[in-house]
Amino acid sequence: MKKIFYSIIAISALVSCKGEFDPVFTGQYKNPKAYEYVTADDFDKITTIAELASKYTAHGAPFEMTDGCVIHGRVSTTDQPGNFYKSLYIQDGTGGMEIKIGQNGLTNNYLEGQEIFIACDGLWLGEYGYKSGDKNGNGMVQIGFDGTGTDYETSYLENKLLVDTHIYRGNPSDIQKVQPVTLAEAQLPAQNATIASCPYLGTMVTVEGLQYGWTNAYSEHETAFVLMYINSQMDKKNSANRIFISGDGTGVDRWGLSKERMDSYLTSGMWDDVQIGNAGDYNYGSVGDKQYKNLYIIDKGNELQEKAVEVLQKAVPAGCVARINTVYSNTYRGDDEIKTEDVTLEGGETVTLRYVETYPGIERAAYSVSQYFTVPGSKKLGLQIRTSGYGKFADAIMDPGIFTGSKTVTVTGVLTLYQGKIQVTVNRLDDITVK
């Protein structure tokens, strides 16, 4: 295996280009089918996760690893319930780290509790979620591929050869499921913590007795947080493309938001007054301005207006109420298709409604949700339970006692930092219990 590992270094140079890649080379490399599993004895030296994380010394400066480093750990996550996507976490006795593998169905190859080894040469060490400023802080160091040209410091290991020559599996019959450590307030990370100061980062933990809601550093009360985009294919950092559902009274009473649930929330009008933009840059209207169908009626008349509303109301999901922006024009000069529909007015007269229908809208998609909680014994320390709208338990309704304060929450999941804020991401809904 040592000879195989040294050949990986040479191979890594071949795959360290960006974009799509079709490998052509004649060197020898590991055929994954030839080895059922590996052990620590197959490598010259094992580096701890904490040692590797300490090599990331400057925010915004990801780098390619070239020093022959190999780390290992037990898999603590699963993508089967859908709350983790194209990545997994491993942990040893010194900390935990995300590996951005870039494949679906990871749980089929990397079982919870299975030992895996990462040969790091040719891979990149970067950080996700750092933001400077007194009220912000650190993110999480992670392993991926070259993120140049993307919005992130590292990208996914999309290529199968890249995965097979860097990630090795331990004996699949040697499963030792990671046991979470129950943390008290003093053991949780500070906003600028690293694995060196908080060895629980990136590992499976349990936090008990969480109370709903948190007053943040801006003295604003937070209950839930969802970030939406007008168009996810456009610049996600552009203020005009960003909508923050946050603060108090968001109406988000679910652990996740599927596409269907998000659509019904938007169409109901509950978020109409939410402004579009980033903090200090709300110059792009409100959700209500963007999300509804625009009906340009070419023929004037009160009765036609009422019938036009009926026509468009057919497209609204059952049980939802939509406002329709209605504009009248004697002469239409646009490029959109003019639609027609015969409608019957009061008195029995049938006329043809001529209209143009546009739907600038807000992208209907499944979104991640962060529900805010206060750590027991603290009036300031907040913790977010993070869940994905693509998870199998998206749309699960939260216990009403959580909101009234009559019940508390205990959560088990991977402990991380995002912009200095504490997050716990669960594997499955059973990782959240209400008492």
Residue pairs with C-beta under 8 A, 6 or more apart in sequence:
1 35
1 38
1 42
1 43
2 42
2 43
2 44
4 28
4 29
4 30
5 42
5 43
5 44
5 70
5 119
7 27
7 28
7 29
7 30
8 29
8 30
8 119
8 121
8 122
8 165
8 166
9 66
9 68
9 121
9 122
10 27
11 25
11 27
11 29
11 122
11 161
11 165
12 121
12 122
12 123
12 165
12 166
13 122
14 23
14 25
15 21
15 23
15 122
15 159
15 161
15 162
15 165
16 64
16 122
16 146
18 146
18 148
18 149
21 159
23 159
23 161
29 161
29 165
30 164
30 165
30 168
32 164
35 168
36 171
36 172
37 168
37 169
37 170
37 171
37 172
38 117
38 168
38 169
38 170
39 170
39 171
40 46
40 72
40 117
42 117
42 168
43 70
43 117
43 119
44 68
44 70
45 68
45 70
46 70
46 71
46 72
46 117
47 69
47 70
47 71
48 71
48 92
48 93
48 94
48 95
49 71
49 73
49 90
49 91
49 92
49 94
49 95
49 96
49 97
49 195
49 202
50 94
50 95
50 195
50 196
50 199
51 94
52 69
52 71
52 97
52 120
52 125
52 141
53 95
53 97
53 141
53 194
53 195
53 196
54 194
54 195
54 196
55 65
55 125
56 62
56 63
56 125
56 126
56 127
56 141
59 127
59 130
59 132
59 138
60 127
60 130
60 153
62 124
62 125
62 126
62 127
62 147
62 153
62 154
63 124
63 125
63 126
64 122
64 123
64 124
64 146
65 120
65 121
65 122
65 123
65 124
65 125
66 121
66 122
67 121
68 121
69 120
69 121
70 117
70 118
70 119
70 120
71 90
71 92
71 97
71 117
71 118
71 120
72 90
72 92
72 115
72 116
72 117
72 118
72 170
73 90
73 91
73 92
73 96
73 97
73 115
73 116
74 90
74 91
74 92
74 113
74 114
74 115
74 176
74 177
74 178
75 88
75 89
75 90
75 110
75 111
75 112
75 113
75 114
75 115
75 116
75 178
76 88
76 89
76 90
76 91
76 96
76 112
76 178
76 203
76 204
76 414
77 84
77 88
77 89
77 112
77 414
77 427
78 84
78 88
78 106
78 107
78 112
78 427
78 428
79 85
79 86
79 88
79 104
79 105
79 106
79 107
80 107
81 391
81 392
81 393
81 427
81 428
81 429
82 388
82 390
82 391
82 392
82 394
83 256
83 387
83 388
83 390
83 391
83 393
83 425
83 426
83 427
83 428
84 106
84 388
84 425
84 427
85 388
85 390
86 100
86 101
86 102
86 103
86 104
86 106
86 156
87 98
87 99
87 100
87 101
87 102
87 106
87 142
87 156
88 98
88 99
88 101
88 106
88 110
89 96
89 97
89 98
89 99
89 202
89 203
89 414
90 96
90 97
90 99
90 116
90 118
91 97
91 178
91 202
91 203
91 204
94 195
94 199
95 195
95 199
95 200
95 201
95 202
95 203
96 201
96 202
96 203
96 204
96 414
96 415
97 140
97 141
97 142
97 143
97 202
98 128
98 140
98 142
98 143
98 202
99 118
99 142
99 143
99 144
99 167
100 142
100 143
100 144
100 145
100 154
100 155
100 156
100 157
101 110
101 156
101 157
101 163
101 167
102 145
102 155
102 156
102 157
102 158
102 163
103 158
103 160
103 163
109 169
110 116
110 169
111 172
111 175
112 175
112 177
112 178
112 427
113 175
113 176
113 177
113 178
114 169
114 170
114 172
114 174
114 175
115 169
115 170
115 171
115 174
115 176
116 167
116 168
116 169
116 170
117 167
117 168
117 169
117 170
118 143
118 166
118 167
118 168
119 165
119 166
119 167
119 168
120 143
120 166
122 162
122 166
123 143
123 144
123 145
123 157
123 166
124 143
124 144
124 145
124 146
124 147
124 153
124 154
125 141
125 142
125 143
125 154
126 141
126 142
126 144
126 147
126 152
126 153
126 154
127 138
127 139
127 140
127 141
127 142
127 153
128 139
128 140
128 142
128 152
128 153
128 154
128 418
129 138
129 139
129 140
129 416
129 417
129 418
129 419
130 137
130 138
130 139
130 419
131 137
131 139
131 419
131 420
134 217
135 217
135 218
135 420
136 191
136 419
136 420
137 190
137 191
137 192
137 193
137 417
137 419
137 420
137 421
138 191
138 192
138 193
138 194
138 417
138 420
139 417
139 418
139 419
140 201
140 202
140 416
140 417
140 418
141 194
141 195
142 154
143 154
144 152
144 153
144 154
144 155
144 156
144 157
145 154
145 155
145 156
145 157
145 158
145 162
146 154
146 155
147 153
147 154
147 155
151 236
151 237
157 163
157 166
157 167
178 203
178 204
179 204
180 204
180 205
180 206
180 412
181 200
181 203
181 204
181 205
181 206
182 205
182 206
182 207
182 208
183 200
183 205
183 206
183 207
183 415
184 377
185 375
185 376
185 377
185 378
185 381
187 198
187 200
188 198
188 200
188 207
188 375
188 381
188 383
188 415
188 422
189 197
189 198
189 200
189 201
189 415
189 417
189 422
190 197
190 198
191 417
191 420
191 421
192 420
193 201
193 417
194 201
195 201
195 202
200 415
201 415
201 416
201 417
202 414
202 415
202 416
203 414
203 415
204 412
204 413
204 414
204 415
205 412
205 413
205 414
205 415
205 424
206 410
206 411
206 412
207 375
207 383
207 410
207 411
207 424
208 376
208 408
208 410
209 376
209 408
209 409
209 410
210 373
210 374
210 375
210 376
210 383
210 385
210 408
210 409
210 410
210 411
211 373
211 374
211 376
211 405
211 408
211 409
212 223
212 371
212 372
212 373
212 374
212 402
212 403
212 405
212 409
213 221
213 222
213 223
213 248
213 372
213 373
213 374
214 221
214 222
214 372
214 373
214 374
214 382
214 383
215 221
215 222
215 374
215 379
215 380
215 382
216 222
216 382
220 247
220 248
221 247
221 248
222 246
222 247
222 248
222 372
222 382
223 247
223 248
223 249
223 250
223 252
223 371
223 372
224 245
224 246
224 250
224 252
224 369
224 370
224 371
224 372
225 244
225 245
225 246
225 250
225 369
225 370
225 372
225 384
226 244
226 245
226 246
226 250
226 252
226 257
226 367
226 368
226 369
226 370
227 242
227 243
227 244
227 245
227 367
227 368
228 242
228 243
228 245
228 262
228 362
228 363
228 365
228 367
229 236
229 241
229 242
229 243
229 363
230 240
230 241
230 242
230 243
230 276
230 290
230 362
230 363
231 241
231 363
232 363
232 365
234 241
235 241
236 242
239 276
239 277
239 278
239 281
239 282
239 283
239 284
240 276
240 277
240 284
242 276
242 277
242 278
243 274
243 276
243 287
243 362
244 274
244 278
245 252
245 271
245 274
251 265
251 270
251 271
252 265
252 369
252 371
253 397
253 398
253 403
254 261
254 369
254 394
254 395
254 396
254 397
254 398
255 369
255 371
255 385
255 387
255 393
255 394
255 395
255 396
255 398
255 429
255 432
256 366
256 368
256 369
256 387
256 388
256 389
256 390
256 391
256 393
256 394
256 395
256 396
257 265
257 366
257 367
257 369
257 389
257 394
257 395
258 366
258 389
258 390
258 394
258 395
259 364
259 365
259 366
259 389
260 395
261 389
261 394
261 395
262 364
262 365
262 366
262 367
262 389
263 317
263 364
264 317
264 319
264 320
265 271
266 287
266 291
266 362
266 364
267 291
267 316
267 317
267 320
267 321
267 322
268 320
268 321
269 288
269 321
269 322
269 323
271 287
271 288
272 286
272 287
272 288
272 291
272 323
273 286
273 287
273 288
274 286
274 287
275 282
275 284
275 285
275 286
275 287
276 282
276 284
276 285
276 286
276 287
276 289
276 290
277 283
277 284
287 362
288 323
290 360
290 361
290 362
291 360
291 361
291 362
292 322
292 323
292 324
292 325
293 312
293 315
293 322
293 324
293 325
293 357
293 358
293 359
294 324
294 325
294 327
294 357
294 358
294 359
294 360
295 308
295 309
295 312
295 324
295 325
295 326
295 327
295 355
295 356
295 357
296 327
296 328
296 329
296 332
296 334
296 336
296 355
296 356
296 357
296 358
297 304
297 305
297 308
297 326
297 327
297 328
297 329
297 353
297 354
297 355
298 328
298 329
298 330
298 332
298 338
298 354
298 355
298 356
299 351
299 353
299 354
300 328
300 330
303 345
303 346
304 343
304 345
304 351
304 353
305 326
305 328
307 343
307 345
307 353
308 324
308 326
308 353
308 355
309 324
309 326
310 343
311 341
311 343
311 353
311 355
312 322
312 324
312 357
313 322
313 324
316 322
332 338
332 356
334 356
336 356
336 357
336 358
337 356
338 354
338 355
338 356
339 354
339 355
339 356
339 357
340 352
340 353
340 354
340 355
341 352
341 353
341 355
342 350
342 351
342 352
342 353
343 350
343 351
343 352
343 353
344 350
345 351
365 389
366 388
366 389
366 390
366 394
367 389
368 386
368 387
368 388
368 389
369 386
369 387
369 389
370 384
370 385
370 386
370 423
371 384
371 385
371 387
371 398
372 382
372 383
372 384
373 382
373 383
373 384
373 385
373 409
374 381
374 382
374 383
375 381
375 382
375 383
376 408
381 422
382 421
382 422
383 411
383 422
383 423
383 424
384 418
384 421
384 422
384 423
384 424
385 409
385 411
385 413
385 423
385 424
385 426
385 432
386 423
386 424
386 425
386 426
387 393
387 394
387 425
387 426
388 394
393 428
393 429
396 429
399 407
399 434
401 407
401 434
402 408
402 409
402 434
407 434
407 435
408 434
408 435
409 432
409 433
409 434
409 435
410 432
410 433
410 434
410 435
411 424
411 426
411 431
411 432
411 433
412 424
412 426
412 431
412 432
413 424
413 425
413 426
413 427
413 431
414 424
414 425
415 422
415 423
415 424
416 422
416 423
416 424
416 425
417 423
426 432
